[in-house]
Amino acid sequence: MKKHIPNAITLLNLASGLLAIIAIFKGYYDEAFIFVCVGIFFDFWDGFFARKFNVSGELGLQLDSLADVVTSGVVPGLMIFKLLQDIQEDDTSKYFLTEEYYYMGFVPYLGFIITLASAYRLAKFNIDTRQTDSFIGLPTPANALFIMSIPMIQFAGTHEWLVDALFNPFVLLGISLLSAYMLNAEIPLFSLKIKNFSWEKNKLQVIFLALSVVLLFVLEFTALPVIILLYVALSVLNNTVLAKK
């Protein structure tokens, strides 16, 4: 029975992604955010139990990537698609986009660049032996949280200037392109997994988690994209320090 537990948890990740898709189509963006968070939670624990029970295998690896394609690939791509559609339905004239092209649905579909880049990143991850203890490029779950936090900032009802800036088709398209680049960029990022209680080996992870908690208390939902940017910035800084050593 033990060998089936990690795969069952992975399937719960996939189920969470499917529920998030349904929520987005119904316009329940807050519920979609919660389902993605639940899916990412399961995504963390399936690997933990696979190692704990010593049942890691090729099936689990492939199943994990297939689940991530949905929860951390299809869902954020669909979210950008729907946000662009929402803007399209409200008003297009102030964004200098003609109805002839915008109402054909061309612009919103560009949000699925995130999905394509996520699938490519996951395929590379499965065959890249350099990513056993760390990451190269932004992990798909982190990118999904970044994208899914955008409508949550609006629901929070604070920082109206930020909401106005984010809910602009050009900004959303820029975020999509940036996400696609960061997912596959050759940038080493540190792993968040703490495998022992050594301060020397885990100080970067502890500092990041502590700063993330503070940001969540201060900025609430607005902190989520800031935390992802902090993760990338700390990784780049750490790479620079290690290179000098």
Secondary structure, DSSP 8 states (H G I E B T S, - for coil): -GGGHHHHHHHHHHHHHHHHHHHHHHT-HHHHHHHHHHHHHHHHHHHHHHHHTT---HHHHHHHHHHHHIIIIIHHHHHHHHHHHHHHHH--GGGT--HHHHTTTHHHHGGGHHHHHHHHHHHHHHH-GGGSSSEES--HHHHHHHHHHHHHHHHHT--HHHHHHHSSHHHHHHHHHHHHHHHH-S-EE------S--HHHHHHHHHHHHHHHHHHHHHGGGHHHHHHHHHHHHHHHHHHHHHH-
